[in-house]
Amino acid sequence: MPLIKVQTSIASPPKAEADALLQTLSASLASHLSKPEAYVMTALEPNVAMTFGGTTDPTCYVEIKSVGTMAAAQTKAMSQDFCEKISASLGVPANRIYIEFADAKGYLWGWNGSTF
């Protein structure tokens, strides 16, 4: 049910590096939300045409969604953690990363032919 999706303007890193980033983000998201990692989904979309601040310098847009409610302290901690991890892995400066946090109601999240 938790999802972290990273869209970035940079070229795709080598598969091993991309896989390592996604696995790191998966474990971190499960930990931050106290949810089983077995339900966490991660996605990396490189080469997205993007601007930030009027320039095409490297940038990222990150979506974090989860069934339930994320508290302000949680989102602040996740913002710091994920900006650091993504910046270190992809080379995108943290001040060029936006993160959107979205709580989802269980009936609005489908899985395995049903909803949560």
C-alpha positions in Angstrom: 0.0 0.0 0.0 2.8 2.5 0.5 4.3 3.9 -2.7 7.3 6.0 -3.4 7.7 7.1 -7.0 10.7 9.2 -8.2 10.5 11.1 -11.4 13.7 12.8 -12.5 15.1 14.7 -15.4 18.5 12.9 -15.3 19.4 9.9 -17.4 18.8 6.5 -16.1 21.5 5.3 -13.8 23.0 1.8 -14.4 20.5 -0.9 -13.5 22.4 -2.0 -10.4 22.5 1.5 -9.1 18.8 2.0 -9.8 17.9 -1.3 -8.2 20.0 -0.4 -5.1 18.2 3.0 -4.8 14.8 1.5 -5.1 15.6 -1.2 -2.5 16.9 1.4 -0.1 13.8 3.6 -0.6 11.6 0.6 -0.1 13.1 -0.4 3.2 13.2 3.2 4.4 9.6 3.9 3.6 8.4 0.7 5.3 10.4 1.8 8.4 9.1 5.4 8.4 5.5 4.2 8.1 5.8 1.1 10.3 4.3 -1.0 7.5 5.4 -4.4 6.1 7.9 -3.9 3.3 6.0 -6.7 1.5 3.4 -4.1 0.5 5.8 -1.3 -0.5 6.1 -0.3 -4.2 8.9 1.8 -5.6 9.3 3.3 -9.0 12.0 5.3 -10.8 11.1 7.3 -13.9 14.3 8.8 -15.5 14.5 11.1 -18.5 11.4 13.1 -17.7 11.2 16.5 -19.3 11.1 18.8 -16.3 11.9 22.3 -15.1 12.4 23.7 -11.6 12.9 27.4 -10.9 12.7 28.0 -14.7 15.8 25.9 -15.5 16.2 22.4 -16.9 19.1 21.6 -14.4 18.7 18.1 -12.8 15.6 17.9 -10.7 13.2 15.3 -9.1 9.6 15.1 -8.2 8.8 12.4 -5.6 5.4 11.0 -4.6 4.8 9.2 -1.4 1.4 7.7 -0.9 0.1 5.5 1.9 -3.2 4.2 3.2 -3.7 5.9 6.6 -2.5 9.2 8.0 1.0 10.5 8.0 1.8 12.9 10.8 3.7 16.2 10.3 6.7 14.8 12.2 6.8 11.7 9.9 6.7 13.7 6.7 9.4 16.1 7.9 11.6 13.1 8.8 10.9 11.4 5.5 11.6 14.6 3.5 15.0 14.9 5.1 15.8 11.1 4.7 14.6 10.8 1.1 16.1 14.0 -0.1 19.5 12.9 1.3 19.2 9.4 -0.2 18.0 10.5 -3.6 20.5 13.3 -3.8 23.4 11.0 -2.9 22.3 8.3 -5.4 21.2 10.5 -8.4 23.3 13.6 -7.9 20.3 15.9 -7.8 20.7 18.7 -5.2 18.2 18.4 -2.3 17.0 21.9 -3.0 15.8 20.7 -6.5 13.7 17.9 -5.1 10.0 18.3 -4.4 8.1 15.6 -2.4 4.4 15.2 -2.3 2.9 13.2 0.6 -0.6 11.9 0.1 -2.8 9.9 2.6 -5.1 7.5 0.9 -8.4 6.0 2.2 -8.3 2.2 2.0 -11.3 2.1 -0.3 -9.5 4.3 -2.8 -6.5 1.9 -3.0 -6.9 -1.3 -5.0 -4.9 -4.4 -4.7 -5.3 -8.1 -5.7 -8.8 -7.5 -7.1 -10.1 -5.7 -4.0 -9.3 -2.6 -1.9 -7.8 -2.0 1.5 
